[in-house]
Amino acid sequence: MDHKRAIRGVIAVTALFFVALAIWVTFLAPHAPEGTLPYEIAILVFGYGFLLGLALLWAQRASRADRKLYKHGYEGWATITSVRTIPDPDAAGERAELELKLTVPGSESYAGKLVRTMNRHERTVLVVGATVPIRVDPHNRDHIMLCP
């Protein structure tokens, strides 16, 4: 998950909620029928939670460049030749530099590097000697992504 996008989404939804709350308190609540206050508050809270969930789903979505590469990139595979851990105090997981031998059908194999944050599952899968599917940018062979 992109944490910066998640924080921006939470801030935007919270700001929108406070605007909606101010409008409700100022204009709608004084004219509401008697006995409907709990339902109106429940609707506001439900709306906030719903929009917050949508914002977090949006934050989890891949970037536009990654979606474009996944759709239009050349398929290939990579063999991991080395994995080196990089100390990074800001990362959510373990950051690693992977040295790869990249193979794209129709061209010669070449070497490349990929730096990524790996979670616990990826550390067991992305080991030296493993072969993983990749996508390669047709216009820039150095722009690659590992495919799930």
C-alpha angles and dihedrals in degrees: 000000000000102000094196091055090047092052092047090050094050091048092048094048092046091050090049090049092053091050090050090046092051091049091048094049093044103041113009108037096058091055098041119116116261116270096025097096096099091050093049092050090048090053091050093049092045090050091051092050092046093051091044090054091050090050092052091048088052090051091054093054118105119256121265091252092053092048090050092048091048091051101041104022124109115257118237143133137249133209114213110233099176141000120206123185116227118204109235119163093191096055121103092217138013114306116218139177113222121200109207140190101218123206123188117178111251096029139067122271116261139182124255143166131226126189116199144151109251128203124213094273094049091052089062094045102039100064133138111288096022119130116218133181116251142182120222125201107244091217098043117031090194091064105085138154133197112238122219 
